[in-house]
Amino acid sequence: MRTRDIRRRETGDLEQEIVRLREEIFQQRFRGQSEEKVDRGMVRKHRRDIARITTILKERQLGINKDLEAEAGKGK
């Protein structure tokens, strides 16, 4: 999931996405305990997506907007 795409989504939708990703990680770990084939790369990807989403939610909470700063830097 790209940061640009995350920033376009609404806060409630992002919170639901975090819950969904955490459930998927839990299911993957559970499958790993039952000796089924587990894609560890997916767990890592989901953890990073959760980190990206929580960072953006925190930025919104604090009123920080990284997109405006990035756009200003591209023009130089």
N, C-alpha and C positions, 0 to 999 in steps of 0.2 A: 504494500500500500504506500503510495507516494504522499509526501507531506502536503503537497499542493492539493491533492484530492481530499485529504483529511480536513484541511482548513476550510474547504467549501461546504462541509457537512455541518448540520446543526448539532448543538451540544447534547441534546437528548439522544439523538441518533448515535453519537460517538460513545456515550455512556453505555448504550445497549450493545454496541460493537465490542466494548471492553468485556462485558459479561459473556458475550458469545465466544470471544477468543479464549477467555479463561476456561470456559467449559470445554472447549476443544482441546486445550492443553491437558486438562484433567483426564479427558477421555483417552488421549494418546498415552498418557502415563499409565492409566489403568490397563490399556491394551498391552503395554510393554510388560506389565507384571504377569499377564496371562500368557506370555511367550508368543504373542502374535507379532508379526512384523510391524515395526514402528518406524516412522519417518522422523528421525531426530532433527532433520533440517527444518521441518514444518514447525516443530516446537520452538526452535530458535527464532524462526521468522515471526511467529505469533508473539513471542515475548518482546521482540523489537517493535512490532506494530503497537502493542500495548504501551510500551514506553513512549513511542511517538505520539500516540493519542493523549496520554496523560500529560505530556509536556505541553501540547497545544491547549488542552483544557486549562492547565495551570496558567498559561500565558493569557488566555481569555479572562480568567479570574482576576489576574493582576493588572489587566488592561494593557498588556504588551502585545504589539502587533509586529511580528517579524517580517511579514510580507511587504509592508510599506518600506521598511529599512532595506530589504533586499532589492526592491524595485528602484530605490534611490541610488543604491550602489551600482546597479547595472548601467545607469545613464552616464556615469563618469568615464 
